[in-house]
């Protein structure tokens, strides 16, 4: 099965927001790795994007991002 994962090493977080139980991590540069079925090769690239968690509760405030 093909899969895509986020490689956090080197990725750049632009903002972290929490609103009404929804946590949004915005990346100005997120490194993605695609693994394809039957292949030993992987493809790595970067793009902007957001990772959204629903029904999130925080134990402490998120760190502040760049101003």
C-alpha positions as CSV (number, residue, x, y, z in Angstrom):
1,X,0.0,0.0,0.0
2,X,1.3,3.5,-0.9
3,X,1.8,5.9,2.0
4,X,2.8,9.4,2.7
5,X,4.3,10.5,6.0
6,X,5.6,13.9,7.4
7,X,9.3,14.0,8.2
8,X,9.4,16.6,11.0
9,X,13.2,17.0,10.7
10,X,13.7,20.2,8.8
11,X,10.0,21.0,8.5
12,X,9.1,24.6,9.5
13,X,6.1,25.4,11.7
14,X,4.5,28.7,10.8
15,X,1.7,28.7,13.4
16,X,-0.1,26.6,16.0
17,X,-3.7,27.5,16.7
18,X,-6.4,25.9,18.9
19,X,-10.0,26.8,18.5
20,X,-13.2,25.0,19.7
21,X,-11.3,21.7,20.2
22,X,-9.6,21.9,16.8
23,X,-5.7,22.1,16.8
24,X,-4.2,23.3,13.6
25,X,-0.4,23.1,13.0
26,X,0.5,25.2,9.9
27,X,3.7,24.3,8.1
28,X,5.5,26.8,5.8
29,X,7.6,23.9,4.8
30,X,6.7,20.3,5.5
31,X,8.9,17.5,4.2
32,X,6.8,14.6,2.9
33,X,8.0,11.1,2.1
34,X,6.1,8.8,-0.2
35,X,6.6,5.1,-0.1
36,X,5.2,3.1,-3.0
37,X,4.1,-0.5,-2.9
38,X,6.7,-2.9,-4.4
39,X,9.4,-0.3,-4.5
40,X,12.5,0.2,-2.3
41,X,12.6,3.8,-3.5
42,X,11.1,6.7,-1.6
43,X,10.2,10.2,-2.9
44,X,10.9,13.2,-0.6
45,X,9.6,16.7,-1.3
46,X,8.4,19.7,0.7
47,X,5.2,21.8,0.5
48,X,3.1,24.2,2.6
49,X,0.2,22.7,4.4
50,X,-1.7,22.2,7.7
51,X,-2.2,19.3,10.0
52,X,-5.5,19.4,11.8
53,X,-6.5,17.4,14.9
54,X,-10.2,17.4,15.9
55,X,-11.5,17.0,19.5
56,X,-8.1,18.2,20.8
57,X,-7.5,19.1,24.4
58,X,-4.3,20.7,25.6
59,X,-2.5,20.0,28.8
60,X,-0.5,23.2,28.5
61,X,-0.5,26.2,26.0
62,X,1.2,25.6,22.7
63,X,4.6,27.2,22.1
64,X,4.6,30.6,20.4
65,X,5.6,30.6,16.8
66,X,7.4,33.2,14.8
67,X,6.1,36.7,15.1
